[in-house]
């Protein structure tokens, strides 16, 4: 798998060098990440989009920001910044969050959803919507943040070292694993606080070559106006399940690579056999022509000899 990825990356790097003068500062060549039109989808659909292209393995997470709304239910969410595979200046900004799943016919805006009171009289489970918002290239992303979340505070940041950044593909798998750990929204166990905290702490464990910066001396995560809110502890389970899932993906990629190599060898062998067969047929044809010419020459020589003997 690693050799296969290196080979693909080296080829893409070669073509990238050739194409760099023609590349836009706002590339739109990675579905689900570097896009022309903004989108909001669930984590499963986002994973499908990213895993549909090998370029998602080269788009790297450079920074993550842990955010908390200052009013209403003090919603928590993460902002992720991904570097483009071929442009240092091109960055895709993604928001990930957990909210209760809305009725398809409900036209409530995100702002209204985030305003709803956390201390609901019901703590029963409902389906969760673990969502990914991807900004379009060249868009006014700050306006989206202002419309959906303002005012909010950036509590913490994670900066990943250049050679240790997780790929967008890996992040998509991680988010899916977190969702599968608790697919339902539960007010006192698996709410937005749990989702943001679990993703954040799992990132630190799985990809430890990062620098965490705290913008506040007090950890305000999973607090509602100073009151600590219970949440499930799922970090170890997510790390374990992610490891299994990613190894399976690598194994599948390795099997596909070997199958492709076997197919290429078969085609090469078939081509060689076909070429040898065609070559043999050509040699047989030429030998037949030589034999015919030799027979004609012998006949001509015999005829000449007969003519001389008569004279």
N, C-alpha and C positions, 0 to 999 in steps of 0.2 A: 504493500500500500504506500509506504513512504517513498520508495523508489519511483512508483508510478506517479505520485503527486509531484515529486521533484522533476520528473521528465515533462509532465504537463506544464508545470510552472516555468521551466526553462524555455519551453517553446513559446508560451504566452509572453514571457519577458522579452524574447527575441522580437516577436511581432509587435509588442507594445513599444519597443524602441523605434521601430519603423513607423508606427502609427502615431506616436506621441505628438508630432507637430500638427496633426490633424484632429487631435482629440479636443473636445469641448471642456471648458472649466466646470460644466454641469452635466456630467455623463448620465445617461439613462439606460445602461446596459445590464443592470443586475435586477431581475424581478424581485419585488418585495423590499428592495433597499434603495437603489438608485433608480428612481422612477420619474416619469413625466407628470403623473397625476397623483396627488396625495391619496392615501387609502387608510382605512381602519378595518382590521380583520382580527379573527381569533388566532391564538398561537398555533393551532394545528394547521390552519390554512397557510399561515406565514411560513411554517416549517416546510410545507409542500412547495411553496414558491421558491424558497432559498435552495432546497435540495434539488431543484430542477436544473440548476446550473453549477458547474464546478467553480465558477468565479466567486461564489459565496465562501469558498474555502480560503480565498485570498483577501477578501474584505475583512479587515481586522478591527476589533473593538479597541479604541484608543482611550476612551474615557466613559465612566458611568457616574451619574449624579443622582443622589437620593433626595427626593423632594417631598415637602409636606405643605398642604394648603393651610393657610393661617386662620380660616374661618369655617363656619358651618360644621361639617363632620370631620374636618381636618384630614381629608383624604391624603393618602401617601402613594407616590408613584415614582418610577425611575425614568431618567432620560439617558439614552445610549447614543454614543457618537462613534460611527464606523468610518474608517478610512477606506477610500476607493482603492481597488487593486492596482490601478495604474496611474493614479494622480494623488500626490501628497496634499494638494490643496482642496480636493473634493472630499466632502464629508457628508454622510447621510445621518440625519438625526431622527431617532425613533423614541417614542414614548410607550412604555409598557405599564399596565395597571390591571387591577382586579376590581370589577364592579358586579353587582347582582345583574343577572341576565334580564334584559328588558323584553317585554312583549313586542313581537315584530311590528305590531300596529301602533306602538307607542312612539310618538315623535318628540319625546322629551330630549332636550339638548343635554350634552355632557355637563354643562354648567348647572342645570337643574338637578341632575343625578348627584353631583358632588355637593349640592346644597342640602340634600335630604338629610334629616337628622339621624345621626348614628344610633342614638339610643331608641331604636325602634321597639315598640311593645312586643314584637314577635322576634324570637331568636331561632325560629325554625329554619331548616336548611332550604335553600333554593339554588337553582343552577347558577354557576358563576360564569361570568364572561371575562376571561383573561385575554385582554385586547392588546393589539399592537397598532399604533398609529405611525405611519411612515410619511414624512414630509416630502413634497415634490421638490426636485432640484430647482433652485432659483426662487423658491417660494418665501413668503414672509412667515417663517416658523414662529418667531416671537409673537406674532398676532394670534396664532392658534393657542399658544400657551396663555396669553392674556385672556382670550375668550373663554377657555375651558377651566383654567385653574387659578388665575390671579385673584387675590395675592397669595403667593406661596414662597417658601423659604428653601434654599438649597442647604440641606443639613450636612451631607458628606459627599466627597468625591473619591473615585477610584481612578488612578492613572496607571495604565499598563505599560510595562517596558516594551520597547519596539520589537524585541525578539521573543517576547512572551505573551503577545496579545492573542486572546481567543478569537477564532474566526466567527463570522456571522452564522455559518452553518452550525457550529458548536453551540452558539447562544440559542438558536432556534430549537435545537434538541433539548437543551436545558429547560427552556420555557415549557415545552411540551411535557417534560417529566414532572415539573412542578405542578402543572395543571392536572396531570393524571394522579398525582399524590392526593389531591383533594379537589375533585371536579365540582363540588358544591360550595356555595358561599354560605358560611356559617358565621353569624355575628360575633360569637365569642371564641371562635377557634380559627376559622380560615377566611378572614376578611382581607381587605386591601393591605392592612398592616402585616398580616402573615405573608401575603404574596411578595410584597416589596422586600421585607426582611429576609425571607427564605432565598429569594433570588440573589440578593446582595451578599449574604453570608456564604452561600454556595459558591458564588464567583470567587470569593476570597480563598476558599478552601481548594477549589479545583485549579485555580490559576493564581498561585500565591505570589508570583513576581509582579506585584503591583504596589502602589503607594496610596494609602488611604489618608485623606485629609478631613479633619473634623472642623466644621465651621461654627460649632457651638460647643462650649465647655460641658453642656449637659446633653445627654442622649435623649432626644425628644421623640425617637421612633416609638410607634405603638402606644402613644399617649393621646388621650382625648382631653384637652384643656387641663393637662397636668395629671390626669388619672390614667394609670397604667391599664392597658386592655389586654386580657388574656389572648394568647395565640398558641397554636400547636407548634411543637418543636419538630421540624421535619428536615432539618439541614442534612443530618447524617444519612437519612433514608434517600433523599434526593441525590446526594453525592454517589451513593452506592448504585442506585438505579441508572443514573446518568452514565456511570462507568460501564455498566453492562450494555446499555443502548449504544454508546459510541463504539465500543469494541465490536458489536454486531455489525454496525455500519462499515467499519474498517474491514471486517472479515468479508462482508458482501462485496465491497469494492475490490478486495484482493481476489475473490472468486471470479468476479467479472473480468478483472484484468487477465487472469490465467485463461479464462474461457476465450477472451479476445485473442490472446497469444496463440492458443491452440487452433483457433479458427484461421488465423493468419498463416500458421505453419501448414495447416491443411491446404489452404488455398495455394501457398507457395509450392507444396509438394505436388498438388494436382496440376499446377501450372508447369512445373518441371516435367512431370510425367507426360502431360499433353505436348509440351515442347519436344521431349524426346521422341514421342510417337510421331509427331509431325516431321521431325528431323529424319527419323528412320524411313518414313514414307518418301521423303525427298531423296534420300540416298538410294532407296530402291528404284525410284523413277529414273534417277541419273544412271544407275547401274544398268537398267533396262535399255536406256538410250545408247550407252556405251556398247552393250552386247549387240544391239541392232546395227550400230555403226561398224563394229568389228566384223559382224557377219556380212554386211554389205561390202566391206573392204575385201574380205576373203573371197566373196563371190566375184568381185571385180578383178582381183588378182588371178583367180582361176580362169576367168573368161579371157583375160589378156594372155595368159599362158597358152590356152587352147588356140587362140588366134595365131600366135607366133608359131606353134607347132604345125599348123596347117600351111603356113607359108614356107 
